[in-house]
Amino acid sequence: MRDKRAPVSRGRPSQYPVAEDRMVLPRPLRRIVRFCVSLATGRIHIPRHTGTASVFVMFGAVGLYGMSVGGHTQDVAQATTSAAGFAIEKVMVSGNVQTSEIDILQMLGLDGATSLLSLDIEAARRRLSELPWVEYAEVRKIYPKTIEVTLKERQAFGIWQHGSELSLIEKNGSVIAPLRDNKFASLPLFVGRDAETEAADFQQEMAKWPDLQRRVRAYVRVASRRWDLHLDNGVVISLPETDIQPALALLSRYETSEGLLERDIAAVDLRLADRTTIRLTPGAAERRDAAVAARAKALKKAGGET
């Protein structure tokens, strides 16, 4: 039986090929082909100056690509935004006591034409934090032409002498900067290896004896184990490695009862708990030797007369 859906041939060849013989393009290609046909036949209207605009767009793209490859994008952006009225004209600084504004401006790298838009805030903050006195820096943009810089500076605790060098240190022993002038002459002086890291703890021990502490000119660390106190009158007090409080209490009793530190002595050795050794100055030793010799002579003479 004949299939009713099959085409019926009436003795002439079919005008069109059957559907199975036609080539069907993929959907994306169909749109492209239709657009090209419409463009070729004039059915699509192209606005005036489209070609000119396309040329400028192409030149602009080429220029941007060239700037990117050559690394000039930041320079061009800075010049453009500066010309548009965003050049930095004012820098407000707060929190700086030891850090000069000249150093701050140099670290920011401002040249009078730097654009506020192109300034990298995080990079500026990192550069400022590299300054010796700066513990923390904050940089903020205030449009259209101002930068606000807020610093937190490190605090000098003492002066550390290592070899022939003098440096300012923090309470934790970190070195801040070399000592350049006498502005910090009132700070305590710590001398020797490891003195900078042990200074704060030792100062807490000495704080219990303020009268003695006021007379100390230098705290000298000996062999990274113990301390010597160099007083304002030249007397050197040698402290034990541990338990320095009993030794300082004994020294305080001697000073109260005998005025020990006002005498003509060179050193007081408190390193041994069961004895205290006192060394006289050369002049005092000579006078003592002369007195002892005179007394011995007098005793000898008195013995001869009897």
Secondary structure, DSSP 8 states (H G I E B T S, - for coil): ---TTS----SS--SS--GGGS----HHHHHHHHHHHHHHHT-S---TTHHHHHHHHHHHHHHHHHHHHHT-HHHHHHHHHIIIIIB--EEEEES-SSS-HHHHHHHHT--S--BTTT--HHHHHHHHHTSTTEEEEEEEEETTTEEEEEEEE----EEEEETTEEEEE-TTS-EEEE--SGGGTTS-EEESTTHHHHHHHHHHHHTT-HHHHTTEEEEEEETTTEEEEEETTS-EEE--SS-HHHHHHHHHHHHHHH-GGGSSEEEEE--STT--EEEE-HHHHHHHHHHHHHHHHHHHHHHHH-
